[in-house]
Amino acid sequence: MSPRHLRALAPALFAGFLTACSGGSGSGAAALQPARLVIAQPQEPQSLDPLFLTGSNTATIGPLIYSYLLTLDEGGRLQPDVAAAVPSVANGGISRDGLTITYHLRPGVRWQDGAKLTARDVAFTYAAIVNPANNVPSRTGYDQIARVDALDDATVRVRLRRRYAPILSSFLAPDQNYPILPSHLLAKYRDLNQVPFNREPIGSGPYRAAEWVRGDHLRLVRNDTYYRGAPAIREIELTFVSDSNTIVNQLRTGEITADLVADPAHLAEYGAIARARVVRAPLAGIGDLFFNVRDPDLADVRVRRALVEGVDLPSVVRNATKGAQTTGGAQRGLFGWGYDPSIAMPRTNAADAARLLDAAGWHRRADGTRAKGGRPLSLQFSFVTGNASASAIGIQLQQQLAALGVQLLLRSYAPAQFRAPAGSGGPLFGGTFQIAFLEIYTPSDADTQWYLGCAESPPAGFNLSRFCDGATDRAETAGVATYDIAARRRYSAIVQRRVAEQLPFIALWQQNAVYVVPANLRGFRPAAQSALWNVGAWSLER
């Protein structure tokens, strides 16, 4: 993950389609016309350079403006993007020893300024990702690469330090966020942290950035030179709206026309919106309740287990999402095809929760609250402002934990601040939280080093719990060193058992995404990694 690190797009104005006079083709009711889509974007990006994106922005900005070597379709299958084919042993793209990957680029791909996209751009992007001067959120997977060479304009050779099974889905592919960057524009800079490109990017994807009004919207127009052909939809606007109630109202009025990160708490309301349809599809991700294991009050696993056993999580999830999500099989959203359903997470057990807190030294006082050394067990629950499900989770946890003698204080953050770097006061990456809820994108691959590895704690990665466990690290390392799926499942099971025992986090649900799109949108086939993977093929039926 990636860093998909830790969440998508759609459609047209319900009234007053902006059509070009000569842009349509065909005739009759089924004729397709160019149009303008206005999509709610809950988090404004801090940059339009994909090296610095996290959260829902990775699934939006990347597929709209840029291209990847490979992409993932709605079935989770790797497909060529700029690469002409998916490398394999059979086609010679993967060497027999599993250490060399060769990509051949398709001809005719150009940057939006007209320059030719070549293998040099691929090699440059790798160098930018691993450049320590660039403040990228994660280098997971890229640290397994010894070198990347452009053998000629159309051939890229990747040499691995060791066998690394997730390489195809992570190297300039959706599992690791990063698409291809233009070397002819960026190679001159020592680092890319604060360059003009970050505000006015040039990509090779289906849309190009035309206008960014901070705090309001990002307008994109179609790339007429896109290698797959100019998109049918002329213009896309991402409108920055963080509050889910506001989004519902603007969907009703037509101020926005789609929400591809829709809040399940409003599922019934979405279904009542005229000229819209609601699409449900699996998403690679989880609703995650996680603990800062370096916090003095939460470092003891007995306290973490007591907090989990002391609440009825199935009812919390059911009530918070109004039945749209369920705790059943929630860990599958993180471990993917490596998920082992036989490994059970702790269940509600109020008596055992009380016993664990007593054993950890947190005893009840006369007023019913728990304290140690005169200090009350008072914890803070952090979540993003405007997410109705997150707020409802916090309120229910607060009420249920009070019966256990635990005080829970609720603290909400603006979306940008919640995910901000440590230096900008972000609680997650700065480690200033105790308990937090976050909806997290996950890779298609079963590897979870990016989220659980000792070396992946911020600012080096996305191990937000700051969990470091030797047995977990060894199993993760062994798992990615083999291409044998059965062996990888066994190593993944070891990791899952350690998570169930140590509880750095507990997945509340596997994401079952809710998309609200215009009823006349065609070609919308959301993939688990991004609803926008094929946005260039979308159209609106008149």
N, C-alpha and C positions, 0 to 999 in steps of 0.2 A: 504496500500500500505503500505499500503503501500508505502511504499517506493518501490514499484517497481520502486518506487521512481524515482518518477521522473525517457528502450527498452529491436540475434538470430543466424542459422548455416547451413551448408550444404557442400557439395559434393566434387566430385572426380576430380582429375586432368584430364583435357580434353584429354591429350595425355600422354602415358606412365603410365597407371595405375600400381600401385605397388601391384601386386598380389602375394599371397603366393603359392608356388608350389603345396601344397596339401590342400590349404584352400578352394577350390571351391567344389561344389557339383552339380550333374546334368550334362547335356550336351546340346549342341546346342546353338542357338543364345540367348535363354532366361536364360541360366545358370547364377547364381549369384556368384560373386567372391568377396572376401575381397578386399578392396581398401583403398586409402588414400584421405582424403578430406582436402582442404586448404581453410579456410574461412577468409574473411576480418573481423577484429574486430576493430571498430573505436576508442575504448578507451581501453587502457591497464589497467588491474585491478591493484589496489594498494596492494591487498591481495588476496589470494585464499581461505581465510576463508570467507564464505558467510555472516557472521555477519557484515562485514565491506564493503560490496559491494553496489553500487548504479548504476542507469542507465542501459545501455544495458548489463553490466556485470552480473546483477542479473538474466537476462533471458538466460544467456549463461552458466556461471560457475555452477550455482545451478543444472540445469537438467543434465549437463554432468557428474559431479563428485559425486553428492550427491543424496539422496532420500528424499522424503517428506512423511508425513503421508497420505496426499491426494493430488491429482493433478487435473488439469482442462483440459478436452479434447478439440477438435476443435469446439465442439458445446457449450462450456462454461459450461459443466456439470462436477460436482465433481465426481472423480473416485478414487478408492483405489490405493495407491502406497504401502507403507510399511504397512499401515493399511489393515486389511482383508476386511473391508466394510466401507461404509460411514455411520457414526452414524445417527440415526433417532429415533424419538419417537417410531415408529413401531417396530424397531429391538432392542429396549432397550438401544440404544446408547445415547439418549438424555432423561434426566429425565422429568417427567411430569411438574415440576415447571420450566424447562428450565435452571437450574443452574448447572447441572452436565452432563458432556460429557464423555463417556467411549469409548476408542479405544481398539480394540483387534488387535494385530500385527500378520501378516502372518508368518508362520514358514520358516526357511531356509534362512533368509536374513543375510548376513555377511558383515563385513567391508573388505576393500580391503587388509588388512593384515591378514585376516582369522578369526578374532575375531567375535563372534556372536553379532548381533545387538539386543538389548533388550529394554524393557520399561525404564530401567535405563538411557539409552542414551537420550530418549525423555525427561525425567524429568531433566536431566543435561542440555540439550539444552535450555529448558525454563529458568533454573536458570542462564545460561550464558547470555541470552538475557536481563533479568531484573537486572543483576548484574551491579550496578552503576559504577563499575570500568572499565567495557567494553565500548568502545567508539562506540556503535552501533548507526546507523543513526536514528532509530525510534523504539519506543516500543508501538506504537499504537496497541490496542487490547490486548496486553499482560498485560497492566495495568488494564484490566478488570478481570484478573485471580487471584483468592485468593491463590490457590496452585495446584501443579501438583504432583501426587503420582504414583509411580510404584508399583502396587499391587502384581504383580509377573512378571516374565520375559516377558510375552506376553500381559499384561493388564495395560493400563494407564487410570487414572481417573483425569479429569480436573474439578476443582471446580471454578465456576465463582463468582465474588463479586456481580454481578447483571446480569440480562438477557442481553445478548450481541449477537444480531442476526448475525453479520458477523463472528462468532467464527470459523465455520468449514472451511471457505475459507481463514482464516488468520492464524490459529494456525498450524505452521509447514506445511504450504500450500502456493501455489504460490502468493496469494494476499499479503503476508507479507514477501516475499523474503526468509525467513529463513528455510532451510532444517535441517535434523537431524545431530548432531555432535557426534563424538565418545568420550564418557566419559572416557574410559580406557586410552586414550591418553592425554586428556585435563583437567581432574578434578584436577590434581595436581597443576595447575597454579592459582595464585590469580586473574589474568586477562589474556585475550587472545590477547591483543593489539599488542604485539611484540614477538610472540612465533615462534619457527621453523616450526610448523604446517602451518602457514600462507603462507610459501613458498613451503612446501612439504606436501600437505594435504593427508589425507587418508579418502576416502569417501566410500559410498556403492552404488554409481550409476554406469551407464554403462561404463564410462571411468575413467581412473586414470591419474593423472598428471605425465608425464615422464621427461619433460625438460622445464624450463622457462628461456629463454634468454631475459633479460630485454631490452625493447626498440625494440624487433624484433618479437618474437613469443612465443607461449605456445604450446607444443606438448603433446598430450594425446594419450594413447593407450587403446585398449579395455580391459574391466574387464572380464576375462574369467570365474570368479565366480559370475557374476551378477545374481541376483535371477530370472530374467526373461529369462536368457540364454545369452551366449556371443553374443555381437553384430556382425552383418555380416561385418560391415566396421571396418577394423583393426586399423586405425589410423586417428586422426583428429588433424589438426594444425590450431590454431588461429593466424593469422598474423596481427600484429598491424599496421593498415594503417588508418590514420584519414582523409586524403584528398579524397573526392569523385571522383575527376578527376583521381587521381592516381589509385583508385580502378577500375574504368572503364578500364583504360589501362591495368592493370594487369589481369582483367578478359579476355580481348582480347588475351593477350599473354599466358594465362594459368598459370601464376605465382600464382594466386589464382583461385579457382574454384567456389566460391559462395559468395554472399553478402546477408545476411539476415537482414541487417539494411540499405537497398539500398536507395539512395537519389532519390526521385521522379523526381527531375530536370533532371535526365539522363535517363528517361524512354525509350525514343526512341532509345538511344544508346544501352541500355541493350537488347532490342529486336533484334538488328542486330548482336549480338555476336553468333558465331557459337557454336553448340553443347550445347547451354544453353536454358533454358526456363524461362520466367518471370511469376511468380505467384502473383496474387493480392488477398489479404484477409484482412478482418477487424482486426484491432489491438486495444486492450484496451489501448487507449492513445489519447493524443491531441497534436497538435502543439500550444503551449501556448505563448501568449504575456502577460507578467505580469509586474506589477509595484511594486516598493518598497514603500509601503504606509507610512513607517516611514521616508522616505526622505523628507526634508522640502519643496521641490518644488512639490512633488507629494502627500503630505498628504491631500491636498484639493481635494475632489472628483470632484469638478468642473473642475479642471485641467485634471484629468484623463479622465473624460467624453469628454472634448474638444479634447483631443488627439485621442480618438476613433472616435468621430464624424467628425474630421477634415481630415480623410483619407478614401479612398475607399478600404476597406479591401477585399471585394470579388475580385477586380481586382488585388490587391497585392498578394493574395494567388494564383489566377489563373496564374499570370505571373511568380511568384517565383517558382511554382511547375510544370510549363508548362502543366497546366490542370489536373495534377494527383490528386490534393486535392481540396476540395471545402468548403466554409464556411457554407453551408447548414447543419443544425443539428449538428454543431461542438460541442456544449455543451454535446451532447449524449456521446461523448468519455470520459467525466469525470463522468457524473451522471448515465451512464449505463441504466439499466432498470427503474431507477427512473426519467429519463429525461422527462420534460414536454415541448413539442414543442410550447405550447401557450405562454410561457414566452419569450418575444423578447428581444434581446440585442440591444443596440443603433445602429442606422444606420447612414450613411454619411449625415451630415447636416452642411455644412461649415458656414452658417450664425449663427446657434446656437452655434457652436464651438467658433466663434469669440465673441459672447455675453457672453459665460461662462468665457472665459479668461479675458474679460474686467471686469466682476463682481468679479473675483478673484484678480483683481488688476494688471493684466499683460496687459499693454497698448502698442499700436504700437508707435514706434518712427519714426522719419523722414525717416530712411532707411528701414522701413517696418518690422523690428524685434520688438519683444515684450520685455518689461523690467518692473521691479518693483523696485522702489527705486534706479534706475540707474543700476540695475543688470539685464543682459539679461536672457531671458528664454532659457537657453542652457542645454540640457539634453543628457545623454549618453545612447546609445543602445548597450548592451552586447550580444555576441553570440559566438558560438564555431567555431574555425578556421576549414576550410576545408569543411564545410557544405554549398553547393551551394545555397540551398533554403534559409537558414538563412541569408546569405550574401545578396541575392537578396531582401529579405524582408527589411533588413536594408536600402539598397540603395533607395528603393521605398518610405519607410516611411520618409527618410531624404528629398527627393524631394517634397513629398506632404505636409509635415509639414512646409517646408520653406514658402509655400504660405500662411500659417496661421501665419507666423511670429515666428515660433519656430525653433531654431537651434537644430539639432540632430547630435551628434558626434558618430561615429561608433567605437566600441572597440571589437576586437576579442581575444579569449583566446584559448590556447591549450586545447584539451579535458580534460586531467587530471586536469589541473589547474582550468578550468571552474567549475568542480564539486567537487573540493577539499574542505576539512574541513576549517573552519574559521582560525584555527591555521596555516594552510599551505597556506594562502592567497587566498582561494577560494572566488570569488566575490558573488556567490549565497548564500552560507552558512555563509559567513562573513558579508553579508548585505551591501557590498560596491558598489552595482550596483544601477541604477535608473530604467531603463527599460531593460528587457531581453527577449530573445526568447529561448525556450527550448522545445524539444519533450519529453513528459513525459509519462511513463507507468502508467496505472491506474488499480485499482482492478476490479474484476468481480462484487463485491458488490457495491451497490449504496451509501454506506457510504463515505463521503468526509471529515470526521474529520481530517484525516491525512494531508489534504491540506489546510483546512480552520479553524481548531480549534485554539483558543487562546493559548492553551497549547502546540501546535505543531510547534511553531516558532523555527528555528535553534538556538542552536544546539540540541534541544529536538525533532525535527521532520522536516517535509517537507513543512511547511507553509512558502514558500519562499517569499511571498508578505508581510509577517508579519501582515496579516489582523487579526483584533480581533473585533468581533461584537457580542454583547450579544444575539440578536435575532437569529443569525446563530448558535451560540453555543447551545442555548436552543433547537432549532429544531434538531440539529445533535444528541444531547444527548437523546432526546425523541425517535428519529428514530431508534437508535440501541437497545433501551430497549424493543422493541416489535418484535415479529416474524410475525405480521400481515402485509402482503405485501401492502395492500391497505393503511393502516395507514402510513407505511414507505414512500410510494409515496407522501402522503400529506405533510409529514415533509420535504421530499426532495424538493418539490415545494417551500416551504417557503425559503429554502436555496438558491434555484435558483433565486427567486425574489430578495433576498438581494444582491446576486452577480450582478444581472442586474442593481440594483440601485447604489451599492457602487463601482463596477468595480475594485476589486483588481487585476483582470486579465480579459482577454477575449480570449476564445478559438478560434483560427483561423481555425482549422479543426479537425475533428475526424480522427485519423490515419487510412489510407487505405494503409496497408503495401505493399511494393514492395520487393519481394524475387527473387533473381537471383540464379538458381540452375542448375546443370547438367540435360540435357534432360533425362538421363537414371536413375535418382534418383527415387527409389520406396519407398513408405511408408511416404512420406513427406506430413503431414496434419497439417499445422500450426494452433496452438491455439491462441486465442487473447492475452494470457499471455506470451506465448513463442512458437517459432517455434520448439523448441527442446524438448518439453514435452515427445515425444515418440522416441527420437533419437536412442535408443537402438534397435528399430525395423526397422531402415532405411537399405536399401541395394542399390547396384548399379547393374543394369542389363548390362551384358556384350554385 
